[in-house]
Amino acid sequence: MKLVPWREKGAGLDLFEDLEDFQREMNRLFDVTLQRPLKAGNGGPFMAPAVDIVDEKDQIRVKADLPGMKKEEIEVDLENDILTIKGEKKEEREIKEKDFLRSERYYGAFHRAFSLPSSVDASKVNAVYKDGVLEITLPKKEGAKPKQIKVDIK
């Protein structure tokens, strides 16, 4: 946390200083909210898998980190140009008569949804899950692919 020196406010109105104070408080509010994990029903942090979405020439590629999950626990849907990734990681309770000193692993349900351009060909979507990474390939329709035209400059 950054320390900010205390300054006594003057008797006059300083609009810019008040706006700076407001912005500083808003930044502090969002820093606290986004850096601390949210709580889910089981007391663990809210799981929102990290996702990369890359728009390539012929396709859109989505990669989601889902470590420790089985492919049977993951569901991928594409409907009305909305890609949905959801699943549930079951808690492994093999330890009996022992207390955890620290438990940070998440168990429970998650749900992520992304709007996609209408140029995606839903009939050719492919998903592969390997080593904890779900990779979804969304090919673009033929008419949506960028075309390059050679122009001779004279």
C-alpha positions in Angstrom: 0.0 0.0 0.0 1.3 3.4 -1.0 1.5 6.1 1.8 0.2 9.5 0.9 1.3 12.5 2.9 -1.5 14.3 4.8 -2.2 17.8 3.7 -4.5 20.2 5.5 -7.3 21.4 3.3 -7.5 25.2 2.7 -10.5 27.2 3.4 -11.2 27.7 -0.3 -12.7 25.4 -2.8 -10.2 23.5 -4.9 -12.1 21.5 -7.5 -9.1 19.8 -9.0 -7.8 18.7 -5.6 -11.3 17.3 -4.7 -11.4 15.4 -8.0 -7.9 14.0 -7.3 -9.1 12.9 -3.8 -12.1 11.3 -5.4 -10.1 9.5 -8.0 -7.6 8.2 -5.4 -10.5 6.8 -3.3 -12.0 5.1 -6.4 -8.7 3.6 -7.3 -8.3 2.3 -3.7 -11.8 0.8 -3.8 -11.1 -1.0 -7.0 -7.6 -2.2 -5.9 -9.1 -3.7 -2.8 -12.1 -5.3 -4.6 -10.1 -6.8 -7.6 -7.1 -8.0 -5.7 -8.8 -9.8 -2.9 -10.5 -13.0 -3.9 -14.3 -13.1 -3.7 -16.0 -15.7 -1.6 -18.1 -18.5 -3.0 -20.5 -20.7 -1.2 -17.9 -23.2 0.0 -15.7 -20.4 1.5 -13.1 -20.6 -1.2 -12.2 -17.9 -3.7 -14.5 -17.3 -6.7 -13.2 -19.2 -9.7 -13.0 -17.4 -12.9 -10.6 -19.3 -15.2 -8.0 -17.2 -16.9 -8.8 -16.9 -20.7 -6.9 -15.7 -23.7 -8.9 -14.9 -26.9 -6.9 -14.3 -30.1 -8.4 -13.1 -33.4 -6.4 -14.8 -36.2 -6.8 -14.5 -39.9 -8.9 -17.6 -40.4 -10.2 -18.3 -36.9 -10.6 -17.1 -33.3 -8.7 -19.1 -30.8 -9.8 -19.3 -27.1 -7.5 -20.8 -24.4 -8.8 -21.3 -20.8 -6.7 -22.5 -17.8 -8.7 -25.2 -16.0 -6.0 -27.0 -14.0 -6.9 -30.2 -12.2 -10.2 -30.7 -14.0 -11.4 -33.7 -16.0 -12.8 -33.2 -19.5 -16.1 -34.7 -18.3 -16.4 -31.8 -15.8 -16.2 -29.1 -18.5 -19.1 -28.0 -20.8 -18.7 -25.7 -23.9 -21.6 -24.2 -25.7 -21.9 -21.8 -28.6 -25.4 -20.3 -29.2 -26.5 -17.0 -30.7 -22.8 -15.9 -31.0 -22.2 -16.4 -27.2 -19.5 -18.8 -26.3 -20.1 -20.3 -22.8 -17.5 -22.3 -20.8 -18.8 -23.8 -17.6 -18.1 -26.7 -15.2 -17.6 -27.8 -11.7 -14.6 -29.1 -9.9 -15.5 -31.6 -7.2 -13.8 -31.4 -3.8 -11.5 -34.3 -3.0 -12.1 -35.2 0.7 -9.8 -38.1 1.4 -8.2 -36.6 4.5 -10.0 -37.7 7.6 -9.5 -36.6 11.2 -7.0 -33.9 10.1 -7.4 -30.2 10.0 -6.1 -28.0 7.2 -3.7 -25.3 8.2 -4.3 -23.6 4.9 -6.7 -24.3 2.0 -6.5 -22.1 -1.1 -7.6 -24.5 -3.8 -11.0 -23.8 -5.3 -13.7 -26.4 -5.6 -17.1 -25.6 -7.0 -18.8 -24.3 -10.1 -17.7 -21.7 -12.6 -19.3 -20.0 -15.6 -17.7 -17.7 -18.3 -19.5 -16.3 -21.3 -18.1 -14.3 -24.3 -19.7 -12.5 -27.1 -18.3 -13.5 -30.5 -18.6 -11.9 -33.9 -21.2 -13.3 -36.2 -18.4 -14.2 -38.6 -17.8 -17.5 -36.6 -18.8 -20.7 -38.3 -20.6 -22.5 -35.5 -20.7 -25.8 -37.4 -16.9 -26.1 -37.4 -16.0 -25.3 -33.8 -13.4 -27.6 -32.2 -12.4 -28.0 -28.6 -9.4 -29.8 -27.1 -8.6 -30.3 -23.4 -5.0 -31.2 -22.6 -2.7 -30.7 -19.6 -5.2 -28.4 -17.8 -5.7 -26.1 -20.8 -8.9 -26.0 -22.8 -8.3 -24.7 -26.4 -11.3 -23.8 -28.5 -10.9 -23.1 -32.2 -13.7 -21.1 -33.9 -13.2 -20.9 -37.7 -14.5 -17.9 -39.5 -17.0 -18.1 -42.4 -15.5 -17.8 -45.8 -17.1 -14.4 -46.5 -15.7 -13.0 -43.3 -12.1 -13.8 -43.9 -10.0 -10.7 -44.9 -9.1 -10.6 -48.5 -5.9 -9.0 -49.8 -6.0 -7.2 -53.1 -2.7 -6.4 -54.8 -2.6 -2.8 -56.0 0.0 -1.7 -58.5 1.1 1.8 -57.8 2.2 3.7 -60.9 
